[in-house]
Amino acid sequence: MNRCGIHLCVLVYMICLGGCTNLQNILKVERPTASLQGVRFDKVSLDSAGLLFDVEIKNPYPIDLPLLNMAYAVDSGGSNLFNGKANIQTLIPAKNKAAITLPVKIAYFDAFNALKSFKPGASIPYHATVGLSFDAPALGIINVPISHEGELAIPAIPKPSDMNLLIKLPKAP
């Protein structure tokens, strides 16, 4: 290929590259946004503890946005307390902001091990990271990472002796 042909190829490439950038700007698709407002405990039972993630999600699309699942990690002082995934399957209303609570169940043994060094009723600093997966129109599956720092109130975890008390209760007539 002669020198003129090389220059022509480079020129065509640069025009195409600039055109692609302009095309991407024209077709720019807004993505959903989310913010984690806080994390708190829900009910604690003999077999599990509930953890609630309060999230605000903005759906920019003219149709409802399916939230499929979330991955989460909560740590305190550099120590991992909880992590996992939860299947959510909920819809965020079209062109709207929604404040939703995403529940997670943690096995009793995992909750006990994570919280045994903390006194019930104490508040501990935490850092939570959450990844939300959406089925977005025109984009497919997208992940939106969010994080939050705050304080988490430690609930009282039932003792096995509480279970014996429940077993000994007389049956209603």
N, C-alpha and C positions, 0 to 999 in steps of 0.2 A: 504494500500500500504506500502510495506516495505521501509526501508531506501535506499536501492540500487535502487529501482524503482523511488523514489523521485529524487535522484541524476541524474538518467538517463533522467528523464523528464526535469530537469533544464538544463542539458547538451544539449539536443535536442533543447530546447527553445533558448539557447544562440547561437547555431550554426545557427538556422533559423534566429534569429535576426541579426546576423552578415552577413548572406547571403543576407538578405533583404537590408541591407545597401549597400553591394557591388552591388547588382542588381540595386538599385536606382542610384548609381554612374555610372554604365555602361549605363543605359537608361536615363541618365540626358538629359533633353530636354531644350534647350535654350529658354528663353522667350523674347518677344519683350521689348524694352526699349523706353522711351520717356523723353523729357525734354521740359519744358515750357520756351520759349524764351522771351515772353512778352505778355502784354494785352494792347489793344488800342481801342479807339472808332472808329466806322465807321460812316455812315450817321446817322444824327439825324433828324427825321421828326416830324410832328405834332402828329403822333400816336405811334411812337416807336423810339428806339435808337438801333443801332447796336454795338455789342461788339465783337471784334475779338481776338481770342487766337492763337498766333503763336507758333506752336509746331513742334518739330523735333522728328520723330519716326524712330526707326531702326527695320526692319523686318528681323529676322534671318532665316526665313523659305524659302524653295525653291519654294513656291507658294505665290501668292498674299494673303495678310492678311486683312480680313474685319474688319474695325473699325466701330462699331455699334453705340455707343453713348457716351456721356460724361456728367458727373455731375460737376458743378463748383460752387465755392464760391469766392467772391472778397470782401475783407474788407480793411478798412483804419482806423488806429488809434484805433483798437479794435471794430469799428462799422461795421456791415455788410452793404455792398453797394448792392451787387447783389448775387443771388444764383439761381440755377435751374438745369434743365436737357435739353439736346439738342439731337435730333436724328440726327446722322451724316451720316451714311451709305456711307462710301467711302472705297476704297481699297488702301493699302500700297503695292507698288511693291515688288516682291520677291527678297530676298537677297539684300536689298537696304535700304538707308536712304531717308526719304522724309521730306521736310520742307513744312508743310501745315498750312493753316489758317482755323480755325474752327469758323464759325460765330454763334452768338447768338443774338436773337432779344429780347429786353426788352421793355415792355409796357411803353408808355409815362409817365403815372402816376407813375409807379415804378421808372423810371429814374429821373423824377422831384423830387420825395420825397428823393431819395438817394443823389441827387446832389445839392439840394436847398441851402445848407449851404456853398457851394464852389463857388468861382467866376469863370465865364467862362474864359478859357485860363490859369487858375492856374494849376500847377502840384502838385499832392498829392501822398504821399507814399501809396503803396498798397501791400497786400499779397494775392496771388491767389492760390487756391488749385483746382486741376482738377483730376477727376478720369476717365480714358479712358477704355471702355469695348471693348475687341476684341473677335472674334470667332477664337481661335487658333487651328491649326490642332493638333490632339492627346491630347489636353488639354481641349478643349471645351471653354466655356466663361471664360475669365480671365480679371481681373481689374488691371490696372497699375496706381498707384497714382503718381502725380507730383505736384510740387509747385514752385512758383517763387515770388520774391519781386522786386519791381521796382517803377517807378513813372508813374502816369496816368495823361495825359493832359485832363482837363475838357472841354468838348465842350459847345458851346452856345446852350441852349435848346430854340426852337422856342416858341414864346409867342402866346397866342390865338389871339392877335390883328393881327399877321401875317396871320392868316387864313382869317380874314375879308378882308385883302388886296387882297388875292388870289380870293376871291369870287367877288370882285368889278371890277376885270379886265375885259375889254370888250372882247367879243368873236371875234376871227379872222374871216374875211369875207370869 
